[in-house]
Amino acid sequence: MTNILDDYALMSPLRYRNNWLKLTIVAFGLLAGVSAYSPIPPFFIALCMSFATVFLGKTPFRFYLKLLLAPLGFAAVGVLIIAFFSGTGAELYSFRLASYPLTVRADGLELAMLVLARSISGMCCLYFLALTTPMIELFSVLKKSGLPGSVVELSMLIYRYIFVFLDMAVQIKFAQTVRLGYGNFKKSFRSFGMLGSTLFIRSWDQGEKLFVSMNSRCYDGKMTMFETRRPVKLPELLLTSAYFLSTLTLFYLTRGVSII
Amino acid sequence: MHVMEGFLPTPWWQVWFAISIPVIAFGIYKMNKLVNEKREILPLLAVAGAFIFVLSSLKLPSVTGSCSHPTGTGVAAIIFGPAISAVLGVIVLLYQALFLAHGGLTTLGANVFSMGIVGPVVAYLVYKTGMKANLNFYLVVFLAATLGDWATYVTTSVELALAFPDPTGGFVTSFGRFATVFALTQVPLAIMEGAVTALLFKYVINVKSDVLVELKVVEESVVRKLRGLSS
């Protein structure tokens, strides 16, 4: 029912690369994408990151395409609003919807394309991180970044219990479904409420058990972590710098270019 | 309702981070104080966070047919109060971005502000006032979750409208448009979530009410009255 991206990250060969390098690549892509003034650099970033995720990270291509389509609903609504309502320039296209005029103007469309490109490039960067770096690798990064210990610990425990409860939720949902619990709207409403409350009660029990078990193992408010050393290799460094340089060049060249 | 990665342009995503970070810092401070006082609270917070994540990854039965996930923040706000809900909200939103691709990293600040701060604060205020006014507990929970969700959706519309103001009408016109379009799905969805949350609390009160009494969510007398009525 739920395919968590982390499952794919655990299988990816890029998992064993330096975490900081990957984070730098993602941060660079996100920042460059979001501050671009033309849709071309974000498009280039999206292509590069998709290539890295699918070919170097060995994510199944069809699965990746499906992932890219998933958040487009929100993007489509937002982009359409921007395209139809913003801008003051020349009219490109207009029609009337129930006596209400709708007009696409050149600069509005330009802005909409830019926002769409930024979103897609951002999604590709995010997927690169999500599909090549399992969360367990990121905990040591979180700890080193100076976040308070309690927050890191809380996120580790949450991470652990997400999988326990997801299993539980899926089992309950299957059990409800085979008993026709989602047959019609009223039934599914009731079933969903029961699912939620059972999940809550069981997770609460689990939390109390967890405290007892951690205490009996001398938990003193600190969990130590082991970080594997993974030095950055020369080919990785070369590829990354080539990518950075070409993006920056493209960024500079397309500063004033408009595509419409 | 998550704002997608890369959707907010440059000044705005930083602005929302700047607004959210102090609130989160305050939440962390409150949480640390609570954890130092009562050590057993940390595992409970952890399972609550995981619960919110799992609840929000399930699909609500929906009337409109749109893809609809509950936010789950209403439950957290009622049980733990807004400060700690904000911290849980940050972690859950980060996991949603990384595991489910809901929301994003640059828009994390904006999403935390709407779903982790404004929503829970409104839900908590509604809950507290409702309980003071001696309304029916389930009605208050329903109102708190629904209004919290609406507050979230209005905040998201504000965020989008500020980032993309209308050239002639400015912020107000643009806000009206975003709010109208998103209202189609968000208004019925919030009512659904409110009803589901009320149902959830009904089962919890029937089976394990001592948890809620211990966390000072409801008074012992209220529980007794509710159980007397429902059983």
Contacts between the chains, C-beta under 8 A, distances in Angstrom:
chain1	res1	chain2	res2	distance
A	2	B	57	5.6
A	2	B	100	7.8
A	4	B	99	4.6
A	4	B	100	7.1
A	5	B	98	6.7
A	5	B	99	5.2
A	5	B	100	7.2
A	5	B	101	6.8
A	6	B	98	7.3
A	6	B	99	5.4
A	26	B	105	7.8
A	30	B	5	7.7
A	30	B	6	7.5
A	30	B	105	6.0
A	30	B	106	5.4
A	31	B	106	7.9
A	33	B	6	5.7
A	34	B	6	5.5
A	34	B	8	7.7
A	34	B	9	7.0
A	34	B	10	6.3
A	34	B	13	6.8
A	34	B	106	5.4
A	35	B	10	5.1
A	42	B	6	7.5
A	67	B	101	6.3
A	70	B	101	6.2
A	71	B	4	5.4
A	71	B	5	7.8
A	71	B	101	5.8
A	71	B	102	7.5
A	73	B	67	6.7
A	74	B	1	8.0
A	74	B	2	7.2
A	74	B	3	7.8
A	74	B	4	5.0
A	74	B	7	7.9
A	75	B	4	5.6
A	75	B	7	7.3
A	77	B	181	6.1
A	77	B	182	7.6
A	78	B	4	7.5
A	78	B	7	6.3
A	78	B	160	6.6
A	78	B	178	7.8
A	81	B	164	7.9
A	81	B	177	5.7
A	81	B	178	6.3
A	81	B	181	6.1
A	82	B	164	5.4
A	85	B	166	6.2
A	85	B	173	7.8
A	85	B	174	7.1
A	85	B	177	5.8
A	86	B	164	6.1
A	86	B	166	6.4
A	86	B	167	6.1
A	86	B	174	7.7
A	87	B	167	6.5
A	88	B	167	4.9
A	88	B	168	7.4
A	111	B	164	7.5
A	115	B	6	7.8
A	115	B	7	6.3
A	115	B	9	7.6
A	115	B	164	7.8
A	118	B	6	4.0
A	118	B	7	7.2
A	118	B	9	7.6
A	119	B	4	5.2
A	119	B	5	6.2
A	119	B	6	4.2
A	119	B	7	5.2
A	120	B	6	7.3
A	121	B	6	6.1
A	122	B	4	7.5
A	122	B	5	3.5
A	122	B	6	2.8
A	122	B	7	7.8
A	122	B	104	5.6
A	122	B	105	7.7
A	122	B	106	6.4
A	123	B	4	7.2
A	123	B	5	5.3
A	123	B	6	7.0
A	123	B	101	7.0
A	123	B	104	7.3
A	125	B	5	7.6
A	125	B	105	7.9
A	126	B	5	5.2
A	126	B	97	6.5
A	126	B	98	7.5
A	126	B	101	6.7
A	126	B	104	5.6
A	126	B	105	6.1
A	127	B	101	6.9
A	129	B	98	6.9
A	129	B	105	7.9
A	130	B	97	7.8
A	130	B	98	4.7
A	130	B	99	6.9
A	130	B	101	7.0
A	135	B	95	7.6
A	135	B	98	6.8
A	135	B	99	7.9
A	148	B	28	5.6
A	148	B	32	6.7
A	150	B	28	7.2
A	150	B	31	6.4
A	150	B	32	5.5
A	150	B	35	5.8
A	150	B	42	7.1
A	151	B	28	6.0
A	151	B	31	8.0
A	151	B	87	6.8
A	151	B	91	7.4
A	153	B	42	7.0
A	154	B	31	7.8
A	154	B	42	6.7
A	154	B	45	6.0
A	154	B	46	5.7
A	154	B	49	6.8
A	154	B	87	7.4
A	154	B	88	7.9
A	154	B	91	6.5
A	155	B	91	4.8
A	155	B	94	7.6
A	155	B	95	8.0
A	157	B	42	7.3
A	157	B	43	6.6
A	157	B	46	3.3
A	157	B	47	7.8
A	157	B	49	7.8
A	157	B	50	7.8
A	158	B	46	5.2
A	158	B	49	4.0
A	158	B	50	5.0
A	158	B	53	6.9
A	158	B	88	8.0
A	158	B	91	5.7
A	158	B	92	7.4
A	158	B	95	7.2
A	159	B	95	7.2
A	160	B	46	7.8
A	160	B	50	7.8
A	161	B	46	6.1
A	161	B	47	5.4
A	161	B	49	7.8
A	161	B	50	3.6
A	162	B	50	4.8
A	162	B	53	5.3
A	162	B	54	6.5
A	162	B	95	6.9
A	162	B	99	7.8
A	164	B	50	7.4
A	165	B	47	7.8
A	165	B	50	5.2
A	165	B	51	6.3
A	165	B	53	7.9
A	165	B	54	4.4
A	166	B	54	5.5
A	166	B	57	7.3
A	169	B	54	5.2
A	169	B	58	6.3
A	173	B	58	7.5
A	182	B	61	7.2
A	185	B	61	6.1
A	185	B	63	7.2
A	188	B	61	3.8
A	189	B	61	5.5
A	189	B	192	7.8
A	189	B	195	7.1
A	189	B	196	7.1
A	189	B	199	7.7
A	190	B	199	7.3
A	192	B	58	7.6
A	192	B	60	6.6
A	192	B	61	5.7
A	192	B	196	5.6
A	192	B	199	7.9
A	193	B	195	8.0
A	193	B	196	5.3
A	193	B	199	3.0
A	193	B	200	5.5
A	193	B	202	7.6
A	193	B	203	6.8
A	194	B	199	7.7
A	194	B	203	6.3
A	195	B	58	7.3
A	196	B	55	5.9
A	196	B	196	6.3
A	196	B	197	7.9
A	196	B	199	7.6
A	196	B	200	4.3
A	197	B	199	7.3
A	197	B	200	4.5
A	197	B	201	7.6
A	197	B	202	7.6
A	197	B	203	3.4
A	197	B	204	5.2
A	197	B	207	7.5
A	198	B	203	7.3
A	199	B	51	6.2
A	199	B	54	6.5
A	199	B	55	6.9
A	200	B	51	5.9
A	200	B	75	7.5
A	200	B	200	6.5
A	200	B	204	5.9
A	201	B	203	7.7
A	201	B	204	6.3
A	201	B	207	5.7
A	201	B	208	5.1
A	203	B	47	4.3
A	203	B	48	7.4
A	203	B	50	6.6
A	203	B	51	4.7
A	204	B	44	7.1
A	204	B	47	6.6
A	204	B	208	6.7
A	204	B	211	5.7
A	206	B	47	5.6
A	207	B	43	4.7
A	207	B	44	4.4
A	207	B	46	6.9
A	207	B	47	3.7
A	207	B	48	7.6
A	208	B	40	7.6
A	208	B	43	7.5
A	208	B	44	7.5
A	210	B	43	4.2
A	210	B	46	7.4
A	210	B	47	7.1
A	211	B	39	7.7
A	211	B	40	4.6
A	211	B	42	7.8
A	211	B	43	4.3
A	211	B	44	7.4
A	214	B	43	6.7
A	215	B	39	8.0
A	221	B	35	7.8
A	221	B	39	7.2
